[in-house]
Amino acid sequence: MDLQGRSVLVTGGGSGIGAGVTDELARRGALVTIIGRDSGRLAETTRRIGEATGRPDAVHAHPADVTAEDQVSAAVAAAAEHGGGLDGVVACAGGSETIGPLTQTDTEAWKRTVDLNINGMMYTLKHSARALVARGGGSFVAISSIAASNTHRWFGAYGVTKSAVDHLVRLGADELGASRVRVNAIRPGLIETDLVAPVLGDPALSEDYRVSTPLPRVGRVGDVANLAAFLLADESEWITGQVINVDGGQMLRRGPDFSPMLEPLFGADGLRGVVTGE
């Protein structure tokens, strides 16, 4: 899977899965532009990968917020300038501000999560697809989640918005295939990053994930990064419109049970939707 000289934009590239994907692509010879809201984190990731790969110019940092369409457009232009065009995108930017029962969801936090995960993904696809079409084709890879397919109780907007990402991917693949632009998604399961450290550190939750996952280990960032590299490479040139789980088989069973963590906050009745004091 040689990506030598390929120009790739990675959103959310400063940490977690995005940083891991960036590292893998740089090691395979790509010229990567990473974007995110934390300029310091972007700079550190750029420096670290440059030193590790011996390619100090392999990664270019461009601070941007994917929920601001004009910033996304500018980031695409920066990636094209860095790489002499744009060949691929890995859209990792996402997250959630909501957790807990639907009946007690903070509406503004819900809206912000929708803005980040759905609108941010749409802006990224809208503007990067223009550059990919102009290039004569390319590959767009969206990072979804197992929460899009398997119900994750009390995850609020997260799974809902990731389901929208999956549909957006299929829509984009159908529309853009005529221009040789491929659009696919990766659905990670539990991946060992700083973000999920509280889950891995909780014995009850960690055990629940274990019994819900056929393969006997936690996912690694490299598991996602390797698939992303494949989907950007020529070896996958006849694959589009696919949503591929990287979850150790968890999609065969069920989503996690977060009641041990959330019941002390909301109460047993609260977790089943009871609202009091109104």
VEXDOKOL-515064 format. One record per residue: x negated, y negated, z negated of N, C-alpha, C in turn; residue number from 1. Coordinates in Angstrom, 3 decimals. Each point is the difference from the previous one (the first is absolute). Example, Ala and Ser with C-alpha at 12.3 -4.5 7.8 and 13.67 -1.06 7.14 Angstrom:
<atoms>
n_X; n_Y; n_Z; ca_X; ca_Y; ca_Z; c_X; c_Y; c_Z; i
-13.190; 5.690; -7.800; 0.890; -1.190; 0.000; -0.900; -1.200; 0.000; 1
0.350; -1.050; 0.720; -0.820; -1.190; -0.060; 0.770; -1.090; -0.730; 2
</atoms>
This chain:
<atoms>
n_X; n_Y; n_Z; ca_X; ca_Y; ca_Z; c_X; c_Y; c_Z; i
-0.851; 1.196; 0.000; 0.851; -1.196; 0.000; -0.885; -1.244; 0.000; 1
-0.590; -0.265; 1.150; -0.932; -1.120; 0.134; 0.776; -1.300; 0.186; 2
-0.246; -0.960; -0.881; 0.645; -1.312; 0.096; -1.030; -1.085; 0.290; 3
-1.120; 0.386; 0.575; -1.087; -0.922; 0.263; 0.475; -1.201; 0.818; 4
-0.170; -1.189; -0.586; 0.342; -1.228; 0.701; 1.472; -0.338; 0.030; 5
0.857; 0.855; -0.567; 1.436; -0.297; -0.023; 0.274; -1.137; -0.981; 6
0.914; -0.857; 0.362; 0.392; -1.122; -0.850; 1.299; 0.342; -0.717; 7
-0.038; -0.022; -1.330; 1.153; 0.426; -0.794; 0.309; -1.035; -1.079; 8
1.273; -0.292; -0.169; 0.487; -0.866; -1.071; 0.577; 0.881; -1.106; 9
-0.415; -0.228; -1.238; 0.539; 0.730; -1.151; 0.608; -1.008; -0.963; 10
1.306; 0.078; -0.205; 0.636; -0.866; -0.988; -0.072; 0.668; -1.367; 11
-0.072; -0.816; -1.050; -0.183; 0.560; -1.331; -1.335; 0.706; -0.124; 12
-1.012; -0.507; 0.709; -1.277; 0.689; 0.094; -0.954; -0.222; -1.152; 13
0.381; -0.786; -0.983; -0.919; -0.323; -1.073; -0.093; 1.024; -1.105; 14
0.958; 0.926; -0.083; -0.003; 0.947; -1.112; 0.791; 1.241; 0.372; 15
-0.070; 1.006; -0.864; 0.829; 1.186; 0.134; -0.154; 0.711; 1.329; 16
1.118; 0.428; 0.545; 0.005; 0.719; 1.264; -0.579; -0.858; 1.114; 17
0.334; -1.287; 0.018; -0.510; -0.880; 1.051; -1.512; -0.074; 0.020; 18
-0.622; -0.107; -1.167; -1.462; -0.044; -0.078; -0.597; 1.331; 0.422; 19
0.634; 1.103; -0.386; -0.488; 1.313; 0.389; 0.077; 0.223; 1.500; 20
1.089; -0.451; 0.605; 0.141; 0.089; 1.451; -1.077; -0.839; 0.683; 21
-0.215; -1.210; -0.504; -1.012; -0.881; 0.582; -1.371; 0.635; -0.040; 22
-0.350; 0.608; -1.124; -1.287; 0.663; -0.141; -0.149; 1.120; 1.020; 23
1.036; 0.809; 0.164; -0.059; 1.120; 0.939; -0.142; -0.487; 1.441; 24
0.746; -1.029; 0.350; -0.061; -0.513; 1.372; -1.364; -0.608; 0.297; 25
-0.552; -0.721; -0.974; -1.323; -0.603; 0.202; -1.057; 1.080; 0.171; 26
0.112; 1.088; -0.753; -0.958; 1.095; 0.121; 0.097; 0.678; 1.366; 27
1.150; -0.089; 0.613; 0.191; 0.591; 1.326; -0.311; -0.989; 1.127; 28
-0.521; -1.173; -0.340; -0.468; -0.931; 1.011; 0.939; -1.118; 0.369; 29
1.155; -0.109; -0.676; 0.960; -1.042; 0.348; -0.434; -1.366; -0.530; 30
0.521; -1.031; 0.645; -0.104; -1.367; -0.496; 1.333; -0.323; -0.659; 31
-0.024; -0.205; -1.310; 1.241; -0.094; -0.771; 0.180; -1.399; -0.565; 32
1.202; -0.530; 0.165; 0.389; -1.247; -0.648; 0.995; 0.346; -1.097; 33
-0.297; -0.371; -1.241; 0.905; 0.298; -1.106; 0.679; -1.281; -0.474; 34
1.271; 0.128; -0.331; 0.726; -1.151; -0.524; 0.677; 0.376; -1.308; 35
0.242; -1.018; -0.816; 0.652; 0.153; -1.286; 0.072; -1.351; -0.670; 36
0.656; -0.045; -1.141; 0.202; -1.285; -0.670; -1.137; -0.375; -0.943; 37
-0.803; 0.976; -0.408; -1.084; -0.238; -0.959; -1.322; -0.133; 0.752; 38
-0.448; -1.218; 0.222; -1.204; -0.229; 0.792; -1.241; 0.587; -0.668; 39
-0.051; -0.048; -1.328; -1.135; 0.563; -0.707; -0.099; 1.504; 0.181; 40
1.122; 0.664; -0.077; 0.019; 1.453; 0.183; -0.375; 0.363; 1.443; 41
0.485; -0.770; 0.958; -0.363; 0.244; 1.402; -1.504; -0.142; 0.204; 42
-0.571; -1.055; -0.579; -1.437; -0.239; 0.150; -0.811; 1.135; -0.615; 43
0.413; 0.487; -1.163; -0.723; 1.087; -0.653; 0.082; 1.293; 0.818; 44
1.173; 0.286; 0.540; 0.162; 1.198; 0.831; -0.853; -0.092; 1.254; 45
-0.039; -1.184; 0.599; -0.811; -0.210; 1.202; -1.476; 0.223; -0.309; 46
-0.460; -0.554; -1.109; -1.406; 0.152; -0.379; -0.332; 1.460; -0.289; 47
0.851; 0.654; -0.764; -0.267; 1.380; -0.404; -0.080; 0.939; 1.205; 48
0.950; -0.138; 0.908; 0.016; 0.881; 1.164; -1.163; -0.316; 0.938; 49
-0.329; -1.279; 0.128; -1.138; -0.379; 0.827; -1.291; 0.636; -0.498; 50
-0.190; -0.008; -1.319; -1.198; 0.599; -0.586; 0.021; 1.522; 0.134; 51
1.153; 0.611; -0.220; 0.093; 1.458; 0.022; -0.201; 0.564; 1.398; 52
0.445; -0.729; 1.011; -0.086; 0.492; 1.372; -1.245; -0.497; 0.725; 53
-0.690; -0.989; -0.564; -1.126; -0.605; 0.698; 0.434; -0.847; 1.172; 54
1.260; -0.408; -0.022; 0.557; -0.827; 1.079; 0.618; -1.260; -0.632; 55
-0.794; -0.995; -0.312; 0.506; -1.171; -0.717; 1.069; -0.786; 0.752; 56
0.067; 0.157; 1.319; 1.005; -0.718; 0.784; 1.187; 0.871; 0.384; 57
0.075; 1.207; -0.550; 1.068; 0.918; 0.396; 1.367; -0.465; -0.484; 58
0.028; -0.628; -1.178; 1.275; -0.410; -0.594; 0.030; -1.506; -0.146; 59
1.100; -0.581; 0.450; 0.217; -1.448; -0.095; 1.222; -0.231; -0.874; 60
-0.111; -0.869; -0.986; 1.110; -0.299; -0.908; 0.733; -1.256; 0.443; 61
1.326; 0.089; -0.003; 0.834; -1.141; 0.379; 1.169; -0.082; -0.988; 62
-0.080; -0.857; -1.015; 1.100; -0.105; -0.962; 1.318; -0.379; 0.680; 63
1.051; 0.746; -0.319; 1.311; -0.270; 0.587; 1.062; 0.742; -0.797; 64
1.197; -0.551; 0.020; 1.165; 0.575; -0.655; 0.929; 0.520; 1.089; 65
0.272; 1.302; 0.020; 0.808; 0.556; 1.086; 1.442; -0.466; -0.029; 66
0.448; -0.599; -1.102; 1.370; -0.518; -0.028; 0.109; -1.371; 0.653; 67
-1.126; -0.580; 0.411; -0.016; -1.281; 0.708; -0.325; 0.279; 1.464; 68
0.986; -0.135; 0.865; -0.184; 0.421; 1.386; -1.127; -0.748; 0.703; 69
-0.139; -1.288; -0.275; -1.065; -0.752; 0.665; -1.375; 0.505; -0.427; 70
-0.127; 0.441; -1.248; -1.270; 0.552; -0.455; -0.293; 1.352; 0.649; 71
1.023; 0.789; 0.230; -0.184; 1.273; 0.693; -0.461; -0.237; 1.430; 72
0.630; -0.943; 0.672; -0.385; -0.325; 1.371; -1.464; -0.439; 0.063; 73
-0.410; -0.835; -0.953; -1.382; -0.466; -0.041; -0.964; 1.141; -0.300; 74
0.425; 0.940; -0.853; -0.857; 1.139; -0.333; -0.215; 0.906; 1.203; 75
1.049; 0.200; 0.791; -0.131; 0.797; 1.223; -0.993; -0.669; 0.946; 76
0.106; -1.310; 0.130; -0.939; -0.737; 0.859; -1.432; 0.133; -0.512; 77
-0.179; -0.035; -1.329; -1.335; 0.144; -0.585; -0.562; 1.392; 0.264; 78
0.853; 1.025; -0.095; -0.442; 1.367; 0.263; -0.411; 0.159; 1.456; 79
0.766; -0.590; 0.895; -0.325; 0.073; 1.424; -1.317; -0.719; 0.293; 80
-0.229; -1.104; -0.691; -1.259; -0.729; 0.195; -1.176; 0.807; -0.543; 81
0.181; 0.609; -1.175; -1.073; 0.786; -0.611; -0.372; 1.197; 0.858; 82
0.999; 0.654; 0.578; -0.262; 1.235; 0.730; 0.059; -0.121; 1.504; 83
0.155; -1.206; 0.516; 0.105; -0.166; 1.446; 1.288; 0.568; 0.565; 84
1.078; -0.131; -0.763; 1.301; 0.577; 0.354; 0.523; 0.770; -1.190; 85
1.098; 0.704; 0.176; 0.563; 0.792; -1.090; 0.412; 1.358; 0.542; 86
-0.533; 1.061; -0.627; 0.281; 1.366; 0.434; 0.923; 0.756; -0.951; 87
0.037; -0.418; -1.265; 0.793; 0.747; -0.958; 0.309; -0.792; -1.246; 88
0.987; 0.478; -0.730; 0.441; -0.636; -1.245; 0.329; 1.099; -1.008; 89
-0.409; -0.197; -1.243; 0.490; 0.830; -1.100; 0.639; -0.951; -1.003; 90
1.309; 0.059; -0.101; 0.757; -0.939; -0.832; 0.219; 0.612; -1.379; 91
-0.886; -0.349; -0.928; 0.035; 0.551; -1.360; 0.662; -0.932; -1.006; 92
0.146; -1.278; 0.323; 0.531; -0.960; -0.971; 1.415; 0.404; -0.428; 93
0.210; 0.062; -1.282; 1.312; 0.369; -0.523; -0.056; 0.114; -1.506; 94
1.142; 0.283; -0.591; 0.051; 0.126; -1.448; 1.427; -0.130; -0.490; 95
0.152; -0.234; -1.284; 1.328; -0.137; -0.585; -0.055; -0.816; -1.273; 96
1.016; -0.781; -0.210; 0.149; -0.758; -1.245; 1.179; 0.509; -0.817; 97
0.630; 1.089; 0.453; 1.189; 0.482; -0.698; -0.200; 1.424; -0.486; 98
0.397; 0.250; -1.219; 0.069; 1.353; -0.526; 1.071; -0.002; -1.089; 99
0.774; 1.071; -0.040; 1.097; 0.069; -0.962; 1.323; 0.254; 0.702; 100
1.086; 0.131; -0.768; 1.313; 0.313; 0.568; 0.481; -1.073; 0.978; 101
0.698; 0.423; 1.033; 0.550; -0.944; 0.974; 0.902; -1.033; -0.659; 102
0.745; 0.424; -1.017; 0.938; -0.912; -0.648; -0.695; -1.099; -0.794; 103
-1.307; 0.167; -0.238; -0.753; -1.016; -0.745; -1.147; -0.587; 0.824; 104
0.098; 0.150; 1.321; -1.060; -0.487; 0.882; -0.023; -1.518; 0.051; 105
-1.183; -0.564; -0.080; -0.188; -1.437; 0.169; 0.145; -0.328; 1.490; 106
1.020; -0.763; 0.337; 0.314; -0.248; 1.405; -1.120; -0.729; 0.726; 107
-0.625; -0.960; -0.649; -1.073; -0.741; 0.673; -1.208; 0.891; 0.239; 108
-0.299; 0.906; -0.946; -1.092; 0.946; 0.193; 0.326; 0.958; 1.146; 109
1.258; 0.399; 0.095; 0.445; 0.840; 1.123; -0.259; -0.726; 1.323; 110
0.377; -1.258; 0.069; -0.178; -0.767; 1.240; -1.478; -0.130; 0.371; 111
-0.846; -0.224; -1.001; -1.432; -0.129; 0.284; -0.580; 1.319; 0.510; 112
0.477; 1.115; -0.539; -0.478; 1.301; 0.463; 0.459; 0.268; 1.422; 113
1.238; -0.347; 0.301; 0.505; 0.120; 1.379; -0.828; -0.868; 0.938; 114
-0.310; -1.199; -0.430; -0.777; -0.922; 0.836; -1.384; 0.573; 0.299; 115
-0.632; 0.567; -1.018; -1.341; 0.554; 0.178; 0.013; 1.251; 0.867; 116
0.829; 0.962; -0.340; -0.068; 1.306; 0.647; 0.685; 0.065; 1.352; 117
1.079; -0.749; 0.176; 0.712; 0.047; 1.287; -0.405; -1.166; 0.888; 118
0.192; -1.217; -0.484; -0.325; -1.151; 0.852; -1.495; -0.067; 0.302; 119
-0.834; 0.271; -1.020; -1.434; -0.013; 0.234; -0.422; 1.024; 1.046; 120
0.610; 1.185; -0.043; -0.314; 1.020; 1.003; 0.489; -0.426; 1.386; 121
1.187; -0.589; 0.046; 0.525; -0.433; 1.291; -0.865; -1.090; 0.607; 122
-0.426; -0.988; -0.808; -0.869; -1.056; 0.536; -1.302; 0.600; 0.531; 123
-0.537; 0.960; -0.743; -1.256; 0.618; 0.418; 0.164; 0.737; 1.317; 124
1.077; 0.766; 0.128; 0.243; 0.719; 1.245; 0.309; -0.968; 1.144; 125
0.811; -0.984; -0.265; 0.378; -0.965; 1.038; -1.229; -0.654; 0.632; 126
-0.873; -0.520; -0.821; -1.122; -0.779; 0.536; -1.158; 0.878; 0.465; 127
-0.271; 1.082; -0.706; -1.100; 0.861; 0.445; 0.379; 0.760; 1.269; 128
1.276; 0.354; 0.143; 0.416; 0.710; 1.214; -0.236; -0.845; 1.243; 129
0.163; -1.303; -0.120; -0.274; -0.869; 1.146; -1.455; 0.134; 0.436; 130
-0.902; 0.032; -0.982; -1.423; 0.123; 0.318; -0.330; 1.390; 0.533; 131
0.653; 1.037; -0.533; -0.238; 1.360; 0.475; 0.500; 0.175; 1.433; 132
1.149; -0.572; 0.297; 0.531; 0.056; 1.368; -0.943; -0.714; 0.961; 133
-0.477; -1.161; -0.426; -0.925; -0.764; 0.846; -1.292; 0.762; 0.242; 134
-0.370; 0.868; -0.918; -1.218; 0.799; 0.099; 0.187; 1.186; 0.952; 135
1.248; 0.287; 0.344; 0.292; 1.150; 0.852; 0.409; 1.232; -0.776; 136
0.235; -0.168; -1.305; 0.417; 1.110; -0.852; -0.756; 0.000; -1.307; 137
0.435; 0.842; -0.914; -0.646; 0.073; -1.303; 0.843; 0.790; -0.967; 138
-0.367; -0.065; -1.275; 0.672; 0.807; -1.010; 0.301; -0.827; -1.235; 139
1.239; 0.112; -0.475; 0.444; -0.671; -1.225; 0.372; 1.078; -0.997; 140
-0.592; -0.075; -1.196; 0.264; 0.984; -1.048; 0.539; -0.729; -1.226; 141
1.214; 0.341; -0.403; 0.613; -0.599; -1.182; -0.150; 0.948; -1.186; 142
-0.276; -0.550; -1.165; -0.031; 0.817; -1.221; 1.365; -0.075; -0.664; 143
0.678; 1.133; 0.005; 1.316; 0.122; -0.622; -0.180; 0.638; -1.376; 144
0.879; 0.886; -0.397; -0.093; 0.661; -1.306; 0.933; 1.190; -0.033; 145
-0.354; 1.003; -0.788; 0.906; 1.120; -0.228; 1.315; -0.477; -0.623; 146
-0.024; -1.178; -0.632; 1.225; -0.553; -0.583; 1.018; -0.367; 1.069; 147
-0.422; -0.040; 1.275; 0.943; -0.265; 1.087; 0.867; 1.212; 0.294; 148
-0.531; 1.195; -0.270; 0.715; 1.226; 0.363; 0.585; 0.722; -1.201; 149
-0.693; -0.039; -1.128; 0.448; 0.682; -1.214; 0.413; -1.039; -1.037; 150
1.191; 0.122; -0.510; 0.490; -0.967; -0.967; -0.936; -0.099; -1.207; 151
-0.403; -1.221; -0.294; -0.788; -0.295; -1.198; 0.886; -0.860; -0.908; 152
0.669; 0.658; -0.933; 0.926; -0.734; -0.868; -0.703; -1.138; -0.725; 153
0.679; -1.136; -0.046; -0.438; -1.193; -0.731; -1.184; -0.712; 0.658; 154
-0.282; 0.311; 1.261; -1.055; -0.709; 0.725; 0.526; -1.252; 0.691; 155
1.280; -0.278; -0.156; 0.563; -1.237; 0.529; -0.154; -0.144; 1.499; 156
-0.546; -1.139; 0.419; -0.070; -0.332; 1.423; -1.064; 0.783; 0.748; 157
-0.924; 0.626; -0.676; -1.169; 0.566; 0.668; 0.371; 1.057; 1.042; 158
0.687; 1.048; -0.422; 0.361; 1.058; 0.942; 0.926; -0.491; 1.088; 159
0.902; -0.901; -0.359; 0.932; -0.566; 0.982; -0.760; -0.722; 1.104; 160
-0.963; -0.822; -0.393; -0.748; -0.766; 0.989; -0.936; 0.889; 0.815; 161
-0.552; 1.037; -0.606; -0.855; 0.907; 0.762; 0.818; 0.812; 1.008; 162
1.260; 0.278; -0.313; 0.875; 0.629; 0.986; 0.189; -0.910; 1.206; 163
0.098; -1.283; -0.255; 0.117; -0.963; 1.098; -1.268; -0.024; 0.847; 164
-1.162; 0.130; -0.655; -1.265; 0.065; 0.733; 0.014; 1.191; 0.960; 165
0.477; 1.154; -0.465; 0.044; 1.187; 0.855; 0.852; -0.231; 1.236; 166
1.124; -0.652; -0.169; 0.858; -0.269; 1.159; -0.642; -1.023; 0.931; 167
-0.642; -1.011; -0.583; -0.693; -1.001; 0.817; -1.071; 0.659; 0.856; 168
-0.700; 0.974; -0.555; -1.034; 0.727; 0.740; 0.602; 0.723; 1.202; 169
1.108; 0.679; -0.220; 0.626; 0.725; 1.108; 0.508; -0.965; 1.070; 170
0.562; -1.110; -0.443; 0.477; -1.003; 0.939; -1.152; -0.572; 0.821; 171
-1.092; -0.345; -0.678; -1.165; -0.543; 0.687; -0.598; 0.989; 0.979; 172
-0.061; 1.269; -0.388; -0.547; 1.020; 0.891; 0.831; 0.127; 1.260; 173
1.318; -0.051; -0.150; 0.898; 0.134; 1.150; -0.130; -1.202; 0.941; 174
-0.082; -1.182; -0.570; -0.064; -1.207; 0.822; -1.355; -0.183; 0.674; 175
-1.073; 0.339; -0.698; -1.343; -0.368; 0.447; -0.723; 1.103; 0.757; 176
0.603; 1.179; 0.072; -0.645; 1.097; 0.703; -0.309; -0.319; 1.452; 177
0.869; -0.756; 0.645; -0.213; -0.353; 1.405; -1.269; -0.815; 0.196; 178
-0.457; -0.663; -1.064; -1.237; -0.789; 0.062; -1.189; 0.738; -0.608; 179
0.165; 1.311; -0.200; -1.058; 0.853; -0.545; -0.421; -0.407; -1.416; 180
0.947; -0.523; -0.737; -0.233; -0.292; -1.416; 0.709; 1.079; -0.820; 181
-0.775; 0.683; -0.818; 0.540; 1.059; -0.851; 0.270; -0.554; -1.404; 182
1.098; 0.412; -0.596; 0.374; -0.473; -1.334; 0.367; 1.212; -0.853; 183
-0.734; 0.192; -1.082; 0.226; 1.129; -0.898; -0.079; -0.475; -1.452; 184
0.399; 0.859; -0.911; -0.071; -0.339; -1.428; -0.563; 1.168; -0.789; 185
-0.616; -0.329; -1.117; -0.490; 0.983; -0.966; 0.777; -0.187; -1.295; 186
0.509; 1.123; -0.531; 0.697; -0.033; -1.290; -0.894; 0.633; -1.069; 187
-0.754; -0.792; -0.746; -0.795; 0.583; -1.081; 0.892; 0.452; -1.161; 188
-0.463; 1.025; -0.690; 0.576; 0.369; -1.284; -0.780; -0.706; -1.093; 189
-0.244; 0.698; -1.096; -0.764; -0.584; -1.107; -1.481; -0.025; 0.382; 190
-0.542; -1.187; 0.202; -1.391; -0.181; 0.399; -0.749; -0.665; -1.143; 191
-1.164; 0.519; -0.312; -0.780; -0.494; -1.136; -0.600; -1.371; 0.318; 192
0.632; -1.048; -0.491; -0.481; -1.375; 0.128; 0.188; -0.695; -1.349; 193
-0.522; -1.207; -0.120; 0.169; -0.761; -1.241; 1.472; -0.233; -0.303; 194
0.814; -0.130; 1.059; 1.423; -0.295; -0.182; 0.737; 1.121; -0.729; 195
-0.401; 1.253; 0.235; 0.710; 1.120; -0.622; -0.728; 0.540; -1.227; 196
-1.011; -0.706; -0.478; -0.722; 0.446; -1.189; 0.925; 0.238; -1.195; 197
1.022; -0.863; -0.242; 0.906; 0.268; -1.124; 0.764; 1.315; 0.146; 198
0.324; 0.376; 1.238; 0.699; 1.269; 0.232; -0.924; 1.165; -0.314; 199
-1.215; -0.051; 0.538; -0.946; 1.089; -0.224; -0.420; 0.098; -1.463; 200
0.072; -1.124; -0.718; -0.373; -0.013; -1.402; 1.113; 0.418; -0.941; 201
1.205; 0.187; 0.529; 1.142; 0.413; -0.808; 0.170; 1.512; 0.132; 202
-0.205; 0.770; -1.065; 0.044; 1.467; 0.107; 1.307; 0.531; 0.578; 203
1.140; -0.572; -0.438; 1.296; 0.507; 0.465; 0.199; -0.268; 1.485; 204
-0.331; -1.218; 0.433; 0.163; -0.338; 1.414; -0.971; 0.778; 0.876; 205
-1.228; 0.091; -0.448; -0.999; 0.732; 0.761; 0.414; 1.463; 0.182; 206
0.517; 0.603; -1.044; 0.456; 1.384; 0.075; 1.212; 0.123; 0.918; 207
0.889; -0.993; -0.021; 1.179; 0.044; 0.862; -0.400; -0.044; 1.470; 208
-0.963; -0.848; 0.325; -0.499; -0.024; 1.372; -0.630; 1.340; 0.369; 209
-0.707; 0.609; -0.956; -0.668; 1.270; 0.288; 0.999; 1.080; 0.382; 210
1.071; 0.116; -0.763; 0.969; 1.063; 0.288; 0.849; -0.319; 1.224; 211
-0.016; -1.249; 0.438; 0.769; -0.385; 1.180; -0.829; 0.052; 1.286; 212
-1.276; 0.362; -0.106; -0.896; -0.040; 1.147; -0.621; 1.373; 0.229; 213
0.234; 0.627; 1.155; -0.538; 1.337; 0.256; -1.519; 0.080; -0.059; 214
-0.717; -0.948; 0.626; -1.460; 0.066; -0.023; -0.523; -0.522; -1.337; 215
-0.937; 0.713; -0.611; -0.360; -0.258; -1.396; -1.059; -1.076; -0.219; 216
0.232; -1.186; 0.515; -0.865; -1.128; -0.348; 0.715; -1.292; 0.336; 217
-0.514; -1.098; -0.544; 0.516; -1.334; 0.306; -0.566; -0.446; 1.346; 218
0.764; -0.794; 0.738; -0.477; -0.506; 1.272; -1.140; -0.987; -0.163; 219
-0.840; -0.071; 1.021; -1.120; -0.927; 0.010; 0.185; -1.007; 1.125; 220
-0.577; -1.175; -0.166; 0.094; -1.034; 1.026; -0.523; 0.530; 1.337; 221
-1.040; 0.818; -0.057; -0.556; 0.561; 1.218; 0.979; 0.855; 0.777; 222
0.958; 0.627; -0.680; 1.004; 0.795; 0.692; 0.822; -0.874; 0.951; 223
0.322; -1.188; -0.459; 0.757; -0.938; 0.827; -0.894; -0.626; 1.065; 224
-1.212; -0.358; -0.402; -0.918; -0.671; 0.925; -0.353; 0.887; 1.185; 225
-0.192; 1.291; -0.239; -0.328; 0.909; 1.094; 1.132; 0.094; 1.018; 226
1.237; 0.042; -0.477; 1.129; 0.051; 0.925; 0.137; -1.312; 0.763; 227
-0.215; -1.122; -0.692; 0.067; -1.295; 0.672; -1.027; -0.072; 1.126; 228
-1.213; 0.478; -0.268; -1.043; 0.004; 1.034; 0.420; 0.851; 1.187; 229
0.582; 1.159; -0.265; 0.478; 0.864; 1.079; 1.064; -0.696; 0.843; 230
0.943; -0.665; -0.660; 1.085; -0.658; 0.726; -0.475; -1.207; 0.802; 231
-1.164; -0.542; -0.349; -0.577; -1.101; 0.773; -0.859; 0.500; 1.161; 232
-0.421; 1.244; -0.062; -0.971; 0.532; 0.954; 0.676; 0.583; 1.237; 233
-0.810; 0.253; 1.026; 0.509; 0.559; 1.248; 0.590; 1.390; -0.185; 234
-0.454; 0.731; -1.021; 0.496; 1.358; -0.224; 1.504; 0.042; -0.272; 235
0.586; -1.141; -0.363; 1.444; -0.027; -0.287; 0.772; -0.788; 1.060; 236
-0.546; -0.084; 1.196; 0.557; -0.916; 1.003; 1.396; 0.385; 0.480; 237
0.481; 1.214; -0.318; 1.363; 0.377; 0.408; 0.913; 0.191; -1.212; 238
-0.334; -0.687; -1.081; 0.809; 0.057; -1.213; 0.546; -1.382; -0.287; 239
1.319; -0.124; -0.068; 0.617; -1.280; -0.354; 1.378; 0.243; -0.602; 240
0.437; -0.948; -0.813; 1.303; 0.098; -0.634; 0.068; 0.999; -1.139; 241
-1.168; 0.408; -0.512; -0.029; 1.018; -1.048; -0.214; -0.615; -1.378; 242
0.606; 0.621; -1.002; -0.197; -0.367; -1.401; -0.565; 1.241; -0.681; 243
-1.272; -0.062; -0.381; -0.730; 1.188; -0.447; -0.279; -0.088; -1.500; 244
0.449; 1.011; -0.727; -0.238; 0.029; -1.445; -1.418; 0.453; -0.322; 245
-0.648; -0.720; -0.906; -1.277; 0.418; -0.587; 0.248; 0.029; -1.502; 246
0.522; 1.110; -0.477; 0.538; 0.031; -1.361; -0.185; 1.336; -0.695; 247
-0.846; 0.876; 0.559; -0.206; 1.299; -0.629; 1.220; 0.892; 0.035; 248
0.997; -0.366; 0.834; 1.215; 0.790; 0.104; 1.111; -0.429; -0.934; 249
-0.152; -1.127; -0.677; 1.009; -0.417; -0.973; 1.364; -0.225; 0.645; 250
0.025; -0.364; 1.301; 1.281; -0.242; 0.655; 0.866; 1.262; 0.041; 251
-0.616; 1.169; -0.241; 0.743; 1.256; -0.019; 0.791; 0.180; -1.290; 252
-0.320; -0.788; -1.014; 0.619; 0.195; -1.309; 0.821; -1.228; -0.402; 253
-0.535; -0.895; -0.780; 0.800; -1.136; -0.479; -0.896; -1.166; -0.359; 254
0.638; -1.136; -0.196; -0.704; -1.170; -0.494; -0.274; 0.134; -1.487; 255
-0.811; -0.885; -0.566; -0.413; 0.115; -1.398; 1.109; -0.366; -0.973; 256
-0.149; 0.464; -1.229; 0.915; -0.334; -1.088; -0.688; -1.020; -0.912; 257
0.403; -1.260; 0.130; -0.616; -1.064; -0.791; 0.776; -0.284; -1.293; 258
0.944; 0.860; -0.347; 0.798; -0.274; -1.198; -0.828; -0.071; -1.282; 259
-1.069; 0.809; -0.178; -0.779; -0.146; -1.238; -0.619; -1.385; -0.157; 260
-0.362; -0.640; 1.109; -0.586; -1.330; -0.067; 1.055; -1.097; -0.124; 261
1.157; 0.198; 0.650; 0.979; -1.081; 0.091; 1.110; 0.063; -1.049; 262
0.259; 1.185; -0.544; 1.068; 0.090; -0.995; -0.248; -0.876; -1.224; 263
-1.254; -0.112; -0.500; -0.222; -0.911; -1.128; 0.319; -1.463; 0.342; 264
-0.070; -0.361; 1.267; 0.275; -1.382; 0.411; 1.483; -0.263; 0.214; 265
0.696; 0.971; 0.603; 1.386; -0.235; 0.404; 1.004; 0.840; -0.770; 266
-0.461; 1.035; -0.713; 0.894; 0.895; -0.701; 0.567; 1.057; 0.929; 267
0.429; 1.117; -0.564; 0.552; 1.089; 0.804; 1.233; -0.455; 0.761; 268
0.881; -0.788; -0.660; 1.197; -0.502; 0.686; -0.382; -0.981; 1.101; 269
-0.996; -0.833; -0.276; -0.430; -0.967; 1.010; -0.476; 0.662; 1.263; 270
-0.695; 1.136; -0.132; -0.504; 0.684; 1.184; 1.121; 0.590; 0.858; 271
1.183; 0.177; -0.595; 1.110; 0.478; 0.815; 0.958; -1.128; 0.411; 272
-0.495; -1.250; -0.179; 0.731; -1.130; 0.553; 0.830; -0.803; -0.966; 273
-0.002; 0.360; -1.290; 0.795; -0.743; -0.983; -0.648; -1.354; -0.281; 274
0.794; -1.042; 0.074; -0.473; -1.356; -0.308; 0.811; -0.528; -1.169; 275
-0.674; -0.460; -1.033; 0.685; -0.511; -1.182; -0.381; -1.456; -0.233; 276
0.783; -0.665; -0.814; -0.328; -1.365; -0.409; 0.388; -1.057; 1.010; 277
0.876; 0.327; 0.961; 0.462; -1.010; 0.955; 1.458; -0.343; -0.256; 278
</atoms>
